[in-house]
Amino acid sequence: MLATGHVECWGYGKEGELGNGSDTEIQDTPVEVEGLSNATHVTQGVKHACALLSHGEVDCWGENDKGQLGNGTMVGSDTPVEVEGL
């Protein structure tokens, strides 16, 4: 997470883990996660990540085969989606 509240990711991205709308297999330099400009905290799992936004919303992206993104589906996302019910 950057001081501006933007988030950047790098590494394996085949399951959408980079959050930039692509399924790049390997990204060796940081790329900006789409649509996040007010993140205050970021955490990651094995193939997904989540950001707490300044207004209290949590957005997640990446693999979702076990409901990791918290959006009521089991469909992965290569861009952030809002966690439901928080």
Summary of the structure (lengths in Angstrom):
residues: 86
radius of gyration: 11.6
end to end distance: 21.7
largest distance: 34.7
contacts: 271
relative contact order: 0.23
helix: 0%
strand: 41%
